[in-house]
Amino acid sequence: MPTPIDPRGKDNPSTYFVQSQHDEAEMIRLLLQDQFITAGMDGVLAGLERPETFQRVLDVACGPGGWVLETAVHYPTMQITGIDISWRMIEYARAQTQARRLSRQVDFQVMDAMRPLEFADDTFDLVNMRFASSFLHLNEWSSILRDLLRVARPGGTVRVTESGSDQTGGPTSSSPTYERMLGMLLCAGEKAGYSDNPRRWGVAHRLDELLTEAGCQQVQMRPYHLEFVAGTAAGESIYQDAMYMFQNTRPLIDKWDCGSPDYQDLYQQMLVEMQLPGFHVFWNLSSAWGTKATD
Ligand SMILES: C[S@@+](CC[C@H](N)C(=O)[O-])C[C@H]1O[C@@H](n2cnc3c(N)ncnc32)[C@H](O)[C@@H]1O
């Protein structure tokens, strides 16, 4: 019998790639990452047809709520719900909702997306989920996508976004040490079951196929190419992301024996290389979306 979900108290166990002792640092990383990823995707709903017609929107695994709150500001007639398994993330998102006076438009709930979602069938005009490969193992994608489709209304849209594309598995950089650290993380990702290949994380290269198999119609895929160069604001963002990422994920890397005895030295070396003139990271993302049948 599954452990009941605890909306308060200590954080809920999950398969997230960062475990709870690093929550604070991970929340900071997610807040920073949300900003540059949404900007790199040309905004919260870029590419979707007539987003202003969506009335009810669900964001699955919303983290500290950055995407939900920004969407609410851009589309003041939408009702938006964010769910996440972490009550700490949800508490933070709720505090931001109040501070930004968005309570009439936005609500956040603690919920496990790996169980059937606690929403009625046919509820949402848009169901959005970004970076779920951080907690979904390969064999869990089909069932979660079917459940996202269940809670979308007929004619509604399901959109998923992941790091990587059919060309690359995620970020690539000019720093040999960044590449080495990334290699350790990818090694852990494969051994833990988030991917089937040590050169990429997750399922970005076949998001369209997965959505089609789950029953989505008119599936489309869109790639995004983000570039971060040292000495620019984007370069500073990716520096901060790496600074948190390779500390927060170290327990996962160690657990799967993918690390190195000189991990901490490599980490420091990476931070130095990331500040050298000419340092850059290219990061491909992919979104796929489709609609739920109306019959
Ligand atoms: C990489 S973050 C992405 C946050 C947000 N979607 C974004 O793109 O900025 C993944 C989130 O999934 C949440 N998570 C992990 N396991 C989950 C589960 N079983 N159900 C719901 N959320 C989960 C984590 O707490 C974390 O906030």
The ligand as an SDF file (V2000), in Angstrom:
LIG
                    3D

 27 29  0  0  0  0  0  0  0  0999 V2000
   13.1630   20.0230  -12.2590 C   0  0  0  0  0  0  0  0  0  0  0  0
   11.8490   20.5510  -11.2190 S   0  0  0  0  0  0  0  0  0  0  0  0
   10.8580   21.4230  -12.4280 C   0  0  0  0  0  0  0  0  0  0  0  0
   10.0170   22.5200  -11.8460 C   0  0  0  0  0  0  0  0  0  0  0  0
    9.1970   23.2780  -12.8860 C   0  0  0  0  0  0  0  0  0  0  0  0
    8.3430   22.3860  -13.6370 N   0  0  0  0  0  0  0  0  0  0  0  0
   10.0710   24.0570  -13.8280 C   0  0  0  0  0  0  0  0  0  0  0  0
   10.1840   23.6640  -14.9890 O   0  0  0  0  0  0  0  0  0  0  0  0
   10.6240   25.0780  -13.4060 O   0  0  0  0  0  0  0  0  0  0  0  0
   10.9050   19.1000  -10.9290 C   0  0  0  0  0  0  0  0  0  0  0  0
    9.8820   19.2080   -9.8100 C   0  0  0  0  0  0  0  0  0  0  0  0
    9.2040   17.9350   -9.7330 O   0  0  0  0  0  0  0  0  0  0  0  0
    8.8180   17.7500   -8.3860 C   0  0  0  0  0  0  0  0  0  0  0  0
    8.4780   16.3310   -8.2040 N   0  0  0  0  0  0  0  0  0  0  0  0
    9.3070   15.2940   -8.0100 C   0  0  0  0  0  0  0  0  0  0  0  0
    8.6000   14.1430   -7.9130 N   0  0  0  0  0  0  0  0  0  0  0  0
    7.2890   14.4730   -8.0570 C   0  0  0  0  0  0  0  0  0  0  0  0
    6.0690   13.7340   -8.0500 C   0  0  0  0  0  0  0  0  0  0  0  0
    6.0630   12.4090   -7.8880 N   0  0  0  0  0  0  0  0  0  0  0  0
    4.9040   14.4130   -8.1920 N   0  0  0  0  0  0  0  0  0  0  0  0
    4.9060   15.7600   -8.3500 C   0  0  0  0  0  0  0  0  0  0  0  0
    6.0210   16.5210   -8.3640 N   0  0  0  0  0  0  0  0  0  0  0  0
    7.2090   15.8710   -8.2300 C   0  0  0  0  0  0  0  0  0  0  0  0
   10.0100   18.2300   -7.5920 C   0  0  0  0  0  0  0  0  0  0  0  0
    9.6460   18.5100   -6.2450 O   0  0  0  0  0  0  0  0  0  0  0  0
   10.4290   19.4660   -8.4110 C   0  0  0  0  0  0  0  0  0  0  0  0
    9.8270   20.6120   -7.8900 O   0  0  0  0  0  0  0  0  0  0  0  0
  1  2  1  0
  2  3  1  0
  2 10  1  0
  3  4  1  0
  4  5  1  0
  5  6  1  0
  5  7  1  0
  7  8  2  0
  7  9  1  0
 10 11  1  0
 11 12  1  0
 11 26  1  0
 12 13  1  0
 13 14  1  0
 13 24  1  0
 14 15  1  0
 14 23  1  0
 15 16  2  0
 16 17  1  0
 17 18  1  0
 17 23  2  0
 18 19  1  0
 18 20  2  0
 20 21  1  0
 21 22  2  0
 22 23  1  0
 24 25  1  0
 24 26  1  0
 26 27  1  0
M  CHG  2   2   1   9  -1
M  END
$$$$
